[in-house]
Amino acid sequence: MFWPELPDRFPAAGGREMRLVSARDAGAVDAVEAVEAALPRDARDETFHFFTSSPFPLAEFVADDTRRTYALWDGDVPVACTTVYNTDRDAGTVMLGYTWVVPAARGHGGAANTELKEAMYTALQAAGVREVWFRADVENRRSCRSMEKNGAQRMHIEDAPRVYPDRVSRSVFYRRRLTGE
């Protein structure tokens, strides 16, 4: 069974809602299609520039049982997406990544990303997670600023290369403690 056990839906700030994006549930195909369609094709290269692999096609990505993907919904419109993976029950840690925000919801002080992260932190802590780890490209300044703004501390830069289809870079890791330990 996947750990941590999170609800399929839980509240986010601003009246928005986090919803599990799954290919297994009734009506899930519509949800997967809606989340994928929320990111216009012409915005995908820029959105996924710092991803070593694309989460699209989303139906294939969410079918992987080693991770859980959640979208932030504003009514019937998905505005952001993130994934829980690399979970370690004994250590009480997870990775949160493959995070993206639709172009129309970007800016505004990072509100959509902040709402998504805060909702995830609350749900993860309630499920027993003590630390959330993030990995980003060292050159992805927007992502690094966002993680710091949302309470994560820069921990280290990995020596191993981060290989992309068109370049090589390095990863920086951030950690957000959810408990006072």
TORMARDREN-922286 format. One record per residue (C-alpha): x, y, z negated; residue number from 1; residue in one letter. Coordinates in Angstrom, 2 decimals, m for minus. Layout:
ATOM       X       Y       Z   i aa
ATOM       X       Y       Z NUM  A
...
***
This chain:
ATOM       X       Y       Z   i aa
ATOM    0.00    0.00    0.00   1  M
ATOM    1.23    3.50    0.82   2  F
ATOM    2.40    5.55   m2.13   3  W
ATOM    1.44    8.13   m3.20   4  P
ATOM   m2.28    7.52   m2.99   5  E
ATOM   m3.81   10.83   m1.95   6  L
ATOM   m7.45   11.59   m1.24   7  P
ATOM   m8.52   11.75    2.40   8  D
ATOM   m9.73   15.32    1.78   9  R
ATOM   m8.79   17.91   m0.79  10  F
ATOM   m9.22   21.67   m1.13  11  P
ATOM   m6.77   24.33   m0.06  12  A
ATOM   m6.83   28.06   m0.77  13  A
ATOM   m9.07   30.40    1.15  14  G
ATOM  m11.89   27.86    1.43  15  G
ATOM   m9.81   25.69    3.74  16  R
ATOM   m9.45   21.94    3.41  17  E
ATOM   m6.68   19.39    3.83  18  M
ATOM   m7.77   16.28    5.73  19  R
ATOM   m5.98   13.02    6.41  20  L
ATOM   m5.31   12.56   10.11  21  V
ATOM   m5.65    8.85   10.75  22  S
ATOM   m6.28    6.63   13.73  23  A
ATOM   m7.91    4.01   11.48  24  R
ATOM  m11.10    5.66   10.28  25  D
ATOM  m14.48    6.14   11.92  26  A
ATOM  m14.48    9.46   13.72  27  G
ATOM  m10.70    9.58   13.46  28  A
ATOM  m10.18    9.70   17.21  29  V
ATOM  m12.09   12.98   17.32  30  D
ATOM   m9.99   14.37   14.45  31  A
ATOM   m6.72   13.27   16.05  32  V
ATOM   m7.78   14.82   19.35  33  E
ATOM   m8.87   18.05   17.63  34  A
ATOM   m5.55   18.41   15.79  35  V
ATOM   m3.55   17.70   18.94  36  E
ATOM   m5.71   20.06   21.01  37  A
ATOM   m5.23   22.85   18.43  38  A
ATOM   m1.64   23.22   19.61  39  L
ATOM   m1.77   24.35   23.24  40  P
ATOM    0.52   22.43   25.60  41  R
ATOM    2.40   25.59   26.52  42  D
ATOM    3.26   26.18   22.83  43  A
ATOM    4.61   22.71   22.10  44  R
ATOM    8.18   23.14   23.31  45  D
ATOM    8.67   26.19   21.09  46  E
ATOM    6.80   24.64   18.16  47  T
ATOM    8.79   21.39   18.25  48  F
ATOM   12.15   22.94   19.24  49  H
ATOM   13.68   22.03   15.86  50  F
ATOM   12.06   18.58   15.64  51  F
ATOM   14.32   15.62   16.47  52  T
ATOM   11.22   13.81   17.71  53  S
ATOM    7.77   15.08   18.58  54  S
ATOM    4.73   13.98   16.59  55  P
ATOM    2.80   13.93   19.88  56  F
ATOM    1.05   11.88   21.10  57  P
ATOM   m0.46   12.25   17.66  58  L
ATOM   m2.46    9.00   17.79  59  A
ATOM    0.80    7.04   18.01  60  E
ATOM    2.48    9.14   15.32  61  F
ATOM   m0.30    8.71   12.75  62  V
ATOM   m0.54    4.96   13.45  63  A
ATOM    2.82    4.48   11.67  64  D
ATOM    2.02    3.05    8.21  65  D
ATOM    5.21    4.50    6.68  66  T
ATOM    3.79    8.02    6.64  67  R
ATOM    0.58    9.99    6.13  68  R
ATOM   m0.29   13.09    8.12  69  T
ATOM   m2.59   15.84    6.86  70  Y
ATOM   m4.04   18.83    8.67  71  A
ATOM   m5.18   22.10    7.17  72  L
ATOM   m8.67   22.85    8.49  73  W
ATOM  m10.44   26.18    8.55  74  D
ATOM  m14.02   24.99    9.02  75  G
ATOM  m13.91   22.86   12.17  76  D
ATOM  m10.56   24.24   13.35  77  V
ATOM   m7.21   22.66   12.45  78  P
ATOM   m4.60   25.37   11.82  79  V
ATOM   m1.56   23.48   10.49  80  A
ATOM   m0.25   19.97   10.02  81  C
ATOM    2.31   18.17    7.82  82  T
ATOM    3.42   14.63    7.06  83  T
ATOM    4.36   12.73    3.88  84  V
ATOM    7.09   10.14    4.50  85  Y
ATOM   10.26    8.58    3.02  86  N
ATOM    8.41    7.92   m0.21  87  T
ATOM   10.13    6.43   m3.27  88  D
ATOM    7.73    5.44   m6.03  89  R
ATOM   10.48    4.61   m8.55  90  D
ATOM   12.17    7.99   m8.10  91  A
ATOM    8.84    9.82   m7.77  92  G
ATOM    9.98   11.52   m4.57  93  T
ATOM    8.61   12.10   m1.08  94  V
ATOM    9.67   13.96    2.03  95  M
ATOM    7.27   16.50    3.50  96  L
ATOM    7.95   17.38    7.09  97  G
ATOM    6.91   17.41   10.71  98  Y
ATOM    5.15   20.60    9.61  99  T
ATOM    3.75   22.97   12.20 100  W
ATOM    1.29   25.84   12.36 101  V
ATOM   m0.79   26.71   15.42 102  V
ATOM    0.40   29.94   17.10 103  P
ATOM   m2.79   31.86   16.28 104  A
ATOM   m2.28   31.16   12.54 105  A
ATOM    1.42   32.08   12.41 106  R
ATOM    2.56   35.25   10.76 107  G
ATOM    0.17   36.81    8.26 108  H
ATOM    2.89   36.35    5.63 109  G
ATOM    2.98   32.61    6.23 110  G
ATOM   m0.48   32.20    4.69 111  A
ATOM   m1.43   28.99    6.54 112  A
ATOM    1.87   27.30    5.71 113  N
ATOM    1.69   28.45    2.09 114  T
ATOM   m1.90   27.20    1.73 115  E
ATOM   m0.92   23.86    3.26 116  L
ATOM    2.15   23.45    1.03 117  K
ATOM    0.40   24.51   m2.18 118  E
ATOM   m2.49   22.11   m1.52 119  A
ATOM   m0.01   19.30   m0.83 120  M
ATOM    2.01   20.10   m3.97 121  Y
ATOM   m1.15   19.94   m6.09 122  T
ATOM   m2.31   16.62   m4.59 123  A
ATOM    1.17   15.09   m4.71 124  L
ATOM    1.72   16.07   m8.34 125  Q
ATOM   m1.69   14.63   m9.30 126  A
ATOM   m0.61   11.37   m7.62 127  A
ATOM    2.57   11.15   m9.70 128  G
ATOM    5.13   12.71   m7.37 129  V
ATOM    7.85   14.56   m9.27 130  R
ATOM    9.89   15.98   m6.38 131  E
ATOM    9.21   16.92   m2.78 132  V
ATOM   12.14   16.99   m0.36 133  W
ATOM   12.30   18.83    2.94 134  F
ATOM   14.73   18.57    5.83 135  R
ATOM   15.24   21.30    8.41 136  A
ATOM   17.69   22.28   11.10 137  D
ATOM   20.28   24.68    9.65 138  V
ATOM   19.47   27.10   12.46 139  E
ATOM   15.71   27.06   11.88 140  N
ATOM   15.64   30.26    9.87 141  R
ATOM   11.84   30.53    9.89 142  R
ATOM   11.48   27.08    8.32 143  S
ATOM   14.23   27.71    5.76 144  C
ATOM   12.66   31.03    4.69 145  R
ATOM    9.27   29.35    4.43 146  S
ATOM   10.57   26.56    2.19 147  M
ATOM   12.28   29.06   m0.09 148  E
ATOM    9.15   31.23   m0.19 149  K
ATOM    7.13   28.16   m1.18 150  N
ATOM    9.36   27.33   m4.14 151  G
ATOM   11.87   24.87   m2.70 152  A
ATOM   15.56   25.18   m3.54 153  Q
ATOM   18.27   24.73   m0.95 154  R
ATOM   20.22   21.66   m2.06 155  M
ATOM   22.81   20.70    0.55 156  H
ATOM   23.75   20.52    4.23 157  I
ATOM   24.20   17.03    5.60 158  E
ATOM   27.53   16.25    7.24 159  D
ATOM   26.00   13.84    9.74 160  A
ATOM   24.87   15.37   13.02 161  P
ATOM   21.21   16.06   13.75 162  R
ATOM   20.85   14.94   17.36 163  V
ATOM   18.30   16.47   19.71 164  Y
ATOM   17.66   15.69   23.36 165  P
ATOM   19.47   18.91   24.38 166  D
ATOM   21.87   19.74   21.53 167  R
ATOM   23.45   18.70   18.23 168  V
ATOM   23.08   20.53   14.92 169  S
ATOM   22.99   19.72   11.20 170  R
ATOM   20.28   19.28    8.60 171  S
ATOM   19.74   21.32    5.46 172  V
ATOM   17.82   19.75    2.59 173  F
ATOM   15.51   21.53    0.19 174  Y
ATOM   13.81   20.26   m2.98 175  R
ATOM   10.70   21.40   m4.82 176  R
ATOM   10.25   19.99   m8.31 177  R
ATOM    6.63   19.45   m9.21 178  L
ATOM    7.26   18.70  m12.88 179  T
ATOM    9.29   20.43  m15.56 180  G
ATOM   11.75   17.53  m15.83 181  E
***
